Amino acid sequence: MAGKWWKIALLSLIGFLPGLSYSQNYVFAQLGGAPVNTNGWNLQGSAAVGNILTNDNSEVIVCPARNTTSGAVFFNQPINLSICNKWKAEFDFRMFDGNGADGLAFCFLEVPPAGFVTGAGLGIPSSANGLKICFDTYNNCVSPSNTRVPKVEIRWGVGYSECWSQPTLENTSGEISYLRSNDYNRALIEYDNGNISVSVNGKLLLTGNQSFNFTGYLGFTASTGGSRDNHSIKNVIVYTDMPPSFAGGVNGMASGCAQQLIQLGTAPNNAYNYSWTPSAGINNATIANPILQLPNNSDTVQTLQYFVRTAFQSNPGCYSSDSITIQVKPNPKINFGKPAICLQDALAQFTDSSYTRDPASFPFSYQWYFDDPTATVANPNTSTLQNPSHIYSAAQIYQVKNKVTSAAGCVDSLTLPFTVNGAIPRAGMQISSARNYCNNENLYLLDQSSVNFGSTTRVDIFWDSVADPTLVETDVTPIIGKQYLHKYPPLADTIGRNVTIRYEVYSGISCKNVISQSFSLIANPTVLFDSIAPLCSNHPPYQIMEAAEITGISGTGTFSGTSVTSAGVFTPFTAGQFPVYFTFETSRGCLDAISKTITVHAAPVVSAGADLLVLEGKMVRINANAIGNDLQFQWSPTLYLQSDTALQPLCTPYQDITYTLLATDTNECNASDTLYIKVLLKPIAPNAFSPNGDGIHDTWQIQYLNDYPNSRVLIYTRAGQLIYQSIGYTKPWDGTYKGLPLPIGTYYYIIQAGNGSEVIKGSITLLR
């Protein structure tokens, strides 16, 4: 933590000076250095680090010598005067270089200023609530304005006015003229439970009394009006009546290895209580000097920050805090390689593979132990090399240990069993079947090797030792019963060839045994299956022609899947995704298979509506219906239709007609239905007939009336007597009444055809 040296020095001073009290000795805030360290301070408005009397940027110019400028510098940590009710501030200030305007104020404000006022306001906003210690160089309360200045003022409340009747020291006798000068003056402002005092250069100038029971911020404001002056400060230090906090370490940092004990804090004081956060890894989070122990399972430095809060036992609300950054260094990630040797091998070479990603952990140091009871001075049982070797004289299991220490002193160790195997192993293998293999099949090889002591250490499998001796698979961790998988590449022809597997088994560097086994590799078919265009659910059965075997090898292909026959006839019956599988088997039993998914779209459902009867010359709407997505419609023929693309068009037919409705969706699926419209022509009644038995016009024939099965015909005499009536006109009138011929004359008729047609009235002449 930058600047923590002064905390350490202060604590040391407090600890070794007998009788020194803790009153107002905690450094709450500092603003100083060259250049000025502004950490924790907010500079606003015209405030900036700069040079007036120096050239090392050790001054803060709160307000420069320009007309109508203002600025502020406030510490960003608040202080609660209702709990921590004592503080003092020391600082150097200077007001000069212009013609005397306007002044500088040290403030304790409830809210730090975000905007300022110029001139007489000294930069203090009208809404600012709190304490203002003002060094005013322009008198706005009397005339002329250059009299009785500079002034020292103690102001409190909301806003600021130099004319308030609150404590004020005016320069009536010229004794404080030095407050505005080319030199810096040292100010001391003290607050003790409402008692306020202002001293400059060691002399008390002004006192006042006003308590502030709220949390606020300490800082400076300054401004100019129509006149100009530089207003600058430096060497600011604020002390408070707080217990000092010290988290420990050097410059706020401490480090240790994983699980190592790290001392935090400082010597305890019975007048204080302590609280550490976080508490993880701390043996007691409520003491001044706890012990920290943290894990680090990673391979890099882990950085954590711990905070201590120190409060008075008598006033726990008044506390200070400090922090320490802890670096937990990683232990080496230890590992080493064990050689695979047998008894007849001369030397066991061990290989260290310990690592870390922390560059500061290097170099590592090593301590090996070989667990060899027959070790000698010439063949020692220990080594400090990174990659040592050792000669073993007996076939048995040893416990080899390596201890690795990092440059930071972090340690890890590892003990691994190490086997010196016996003599030459016995190689053994079994392939998954004695039959021949298709070259697209997985061949499984089962290890059946053994050794008289220990285990096999390596296997080399030459999968095609005659035709391709470079096709080798090596396993350095073999065990009896382990299975190996291999698949041969496609053959260049459809005939096949012989393959020899060579199996080499090791139990050490020089201990090896070899066996071989041959078998026939048979060509397999190769099938392709092109994509099938989507079908509609009302499509007729579809013969799949997109699948085939492409090498020309003899065999049989079959299909399978939902709604598909073995011959490849697919019948769509509903919408969906339908996987179809094509398998081709050669005459020698080798297979290849492939699948494709056929997409079936739902076909539209369409109804042209019920057949219609329409009166001649009348308009009717066709009540068709359809179900589908984004359907388009087409009626044919288009004759008599108001629209041939509407689902329910208006129609004015003049003859019987049959329509077909075709509905097509966005997937080009369609469906159709037909509709018959019968046109009812207006009945035509003759105005005369001659029922004389000559076979010509013997009955009154009404044309088109047969199309109206529920029609009603009424015939009256001239006197209004009803002489004929019928429901339907299946038997035309023959000019009789009750079986007797009627006389020649004129008769009157009413035809009620029905179906919404108009009533037809007229007269008919009966002739003989």
Rosetta blueprint (number, residue, H / E / L):
1 M L
2 A L
3 G L
4 K L
5 W H
6 W H
7 K H
8 I H
9 A H
10 L H
11 L H
12 S H
13 L H
14 I H
15 G H
16 F H
17 L L
18 P L
19 G L
20 L L
21 S L
22 Y L
23 S L
24 Q L
25 N L
26 Y E
27 V E
28 F E
29 A E
30 Q E
31 L E
32 G L
33 G L
34 A L
35 P L
36 V L
37 N L
38 T L
39 N L
40 G L
41 W E
42 N E
43 L E
44 Q E
45 G E
46 S L
47 A L
48 A E
49 V E
50 G E
51 N L
52 I L
53 L L
54 T L
55 N L
56 D L
57 N L
58 S L
59 E E
60 V E
61 I E
62 V E
63 C E
64 P L
65 A L
66 R L
67 N L
68 T L
69 T L
70 S E
71 G E
72 A E
73 V E
74 F E
75 F E
76 N L
77 Q L
78 P L
79 I E
80 N E
81 L L
82 S L
83 I L
84 C L
85 N L
86 K E
87 W E
88 K E
89 A E
90 E E
91 F E
92 D E
93 F E
94 R E
95 M E
96 F E
97 D L
98 G L
99 N L
100 G L
101 A L
102 D L
103 G E
104 L E
105 A E
106 F E
107 C E
108 F E
109 L E
110 E L
111 V L
112 P L
113 P L
114 A L
115 G L
116 F L
117 V L
118 T L
119 G H
120 A H
121 G H
122 L L
123 G L
124 I L
125 P L
126 S L
127 S L
128 A L
129 N E
130 G E
131 L E
132 K E
133 I E
134 C E
135 F E
136 D E
137 T L
138 Y L
139 N L
140 N L
141 C L
142 V L
143 S L
144 P L
145 S L
146 N L
147 T L
148 R L
149 V L
150 P L
151 K E
152 V E
153 E E
154 I E
155 R E
156 W E
157 G E
158 V E
159 G L
160 Y L
161 S L
162 E L
163 C L
164 W L
165 S L
166 Q L
167 P L
168 T E
169 L E
170 E L
171 N L
172 T L
173 S L
174 G L
175 E L
176 I L
177 S H
178 Y H
179 L H
180 R L
181 S L
182 N L
183 D L
184 Y L
185 N E
186 R E
187 A E
188 L E
189 I E
190 E E
191 Y E
192 D E
193 N L
194 G L
195 N E
196 I E
197 S E
198 V E
199 S E
200 V E
201 N L
202 G L
203 K E
204 L E
205 L E
206 L E
207 T E
208 G E
209 N E
210 Q L
211 S L
212 F L
213 N L
214 F L
215 T E
216 G E
217 Y E
218 L E
219 G E
220 F E
221 T E
222 A E
223 S E
224 T L
225 G L
226 G L
227 S L
228 R L
229 D L
230 N E
231 H E
232 S E
233 I E
234 K E
235 N E
236 V E
237 I E
238 V E
239 Y E
240 T E
241 D L
242 M L
243 P L
244 P L
245 S L
246 F L
247 A L
248 G L
249 G L
250 V E
251 N L
252 G L
253 M E
254 A E
255 S E
256 G E
257 C E
258 A L
259 Q L
260 Q L
261 L E
262 I E
263 Q E
264 L L
265 G L
266 T L
267 A L
268 P L
269 N L
270 N L
271 A L
272 Y E
273 N E
274 Y E
275 S E
276 W E
277 T E
278 P L
279 S L
280 A L
281 G L
282 I E
283 N L
284 N L
285 A L
286 T L
287 I L
288 A L
289 N L
290 P L
291 I E
292 L E
293 Q E
294 L L
295 P L
296 N L
297 N L
298 S L
299 D L
300 T L
301 V L
302 Q E
303 T E
304 L E
305 Q E
306 Y E
307 F E
308 V E
309 R E
310 T E
311 A E
312 F E
313 Q L
314 S L
315 N L
316 P L
317 G L
318 C L
319 Y E
320 S E
321 S E
322 D E
323 S E
324 I E
325 T E
326 I E
327 Q E
328 V E
329 K E
330 P L
331 N L
332 P L
333 K E
334 I L
335 N L
336 F E
337 G E
338 K L
339 P L
340 A L
341 I E
342 C E
343 L L
344 Q L
345 D L
346 A L
347 L L
348 A E
349 Q E
350 F L
351 T E
352 D E
353 S L
354 S L
355 Y E
356 T L
357 R L
358 D L
359 P H
360 A H
361 S H
362 F L
363 P L
364 F L
365 S E
366 Y E
367 Q E
368 W E
369 Y E
370 F L
371 D L
372 D L
373 P L
374 T L
375 A L
376 T L
377 V L
378 A L
379 N L
380 P L
381 N L
382 T E
383 S E
384 T L
385 L L
386 Q L
387 N L
388 P L
389 S E
390 H E
391 I L
392 Y L
393 S L
394 A L
395 A L
396 Q L
397 I E
398 Y E
399 Q E
400 V E
401 K E
402 N E
403 K E
404 V E
405 T E
406 S L
407 A L
408 A L
409 G L
410 C L
411 V E
412 D E
413 S E
414 L E
415 T E
416 L E
417 P E
418 F E
419 T E
420 V E
421 N E
422 G L
423 A L
424 I L
425 P L
426 R E
427 A L
428 G L
429 M E
430 Q E
431 I E
432 S L
433 S L
434 A L
435 R L
436 N L
437 Y E
438 C E
439 N L
440 N L
441 E L
442 N E
443 L E
444 Y E
445 L E
446 L E
447 D E
448 Q L
449 S L
450 S E
451 V L
452 N L
453 F L
454 G L
455 S L
456 T L
457 T L
458 R E
459 V E
460 D E
461 I E
462 F E
463 W L
464 D L
465 S L
466 V L
467 A L
468 D L
469 P L
470 T L
471 L L
472 V E
473 E E
474 T E
475 D E
476 V L
477 T L
478 P L
479 I L
480 I L
481 G L
482 K L
483 Q E
484 Y E
485 L E
486 H E
487 K E
488 Y L
489 P L
490 P L
491 L L
492 A L
493 D L
494 T L
495 I L
496 G L
497 R E
498 N E
499 V E
500 T E
501 I E
502 R E
503 Y E
504 E E
505 V E
506 Y E
507 S L
508 G L
509 I L
510 S L
511 C L
512 K E
513 N E
514 V E
515 I E
516 S E
517 Q E
518 S E
519 F E
520 S E
521 L E
522 I E
523 A L
524 N L
525 P L
526 T L
527 V E
528 L E
529 F E
530 D L
531 S L
532 I L
533 A L
534 P L
535 L E
536 C E
537 S L
538 N L
539 H L
540 P L
541 P L
542 Y E
543 Q E
544 I L
545 M L
546 E L
547 A E
548 A E
549 E E
550 I L
551 T L
552 G L
553 I L
554 S L
555 G E
556 T E
557 G E
558 T E
559 F E
560 S E
561 G E
562 T L
563 S L
564 V E
565 T L
566 S L
567 A L
568 G L
569 V E
570 F E
571 T L
572 P L
573 F L
574 T L
575 A L
576 G E
577 Q E
578 F E
579 P E
580 V E
581 Y E
582 F E
583 T E
584 F E
585 E E
586 T E
587 S L
588 R L
589 G L
590 C L
591 L E
592 D E
593 A E
594 I E
595 S E
596 K E
597 T E
598 I E
599 T E
600 V E
601 H E
602 A L
603 A L
604 P L
605 V E
606 V E
607 S E
608 A L
609 G L
610 A L
611 D L
612 L E
613 L E
614 V E
615 L E
616 E L
617 G L
618 K L
619 M L
620 V E
621 R E
622 I L
623 N L
624 A L
625 N E
626 A E
627 I E
628 G L
629 N L
630 D L
631 L L
632 Q E
633 F E
634 Q E
635 W E
636 S E
637 P L
638 T L
639 L L
640 Y L
641 L E
642 Q L
643 S L
644 D L
645 T L
646 A L
647 L L
648 Q L
649 P L
650 L E
651 C E
652 T L
653 P L
654 Y L
655 Q L
656 D L
657 I E
658 T E
659 Y E
660 T E
661 L E
662 L E
663 A E
664 T E
665 D L
666 T L
667 N L
668 E L
669 C L
670 N E
671 A E
672 S E
673 D E
674 T E
675 L E
676 Y E
677 I E
678 K E
679 V E
680 L E
681 L L
682 K L
683 P L
684 I E
685 A L
686 P L
687 N L
688 A E
689 F E
690 S L
691 P L
692 N L
693 G L
694 D L
695 G L
696 I L
697 H L
698 D L
699 T L
700 W E
701 Q L
702 I L
703 Q E
704 Y L
705 L H
706 N H
707 D H
708 Y L
709 P L
710 N L
711 S L
712 R E
713 V E
714 L E
715 I E
716 Y E
717 T L
718 R L
719 A L
720 G L
721 Q L
722 L E
723 I E
724 Y E
725 Q E
726 S E
727 I E
728 G L
729 Y L
730 T L
731 K L
732 P L
733 W E
734 D L
735 G L
736 T E
737 Y E
738 K L
739 G L
740 L E
741 P E
742 L L
743 P L
744 I L
745 G E
746 T E
747 Y E
748 Y E
749 Y E
750 I E
751 I E
752 Q E
753 A L
754 G L
755 N L
756 G L
757 S L
758 E L
759 V L
760 I E
761 K E
762 G E
763 S E
764 I E
765 T E
766 L E
767 L L
768 R L
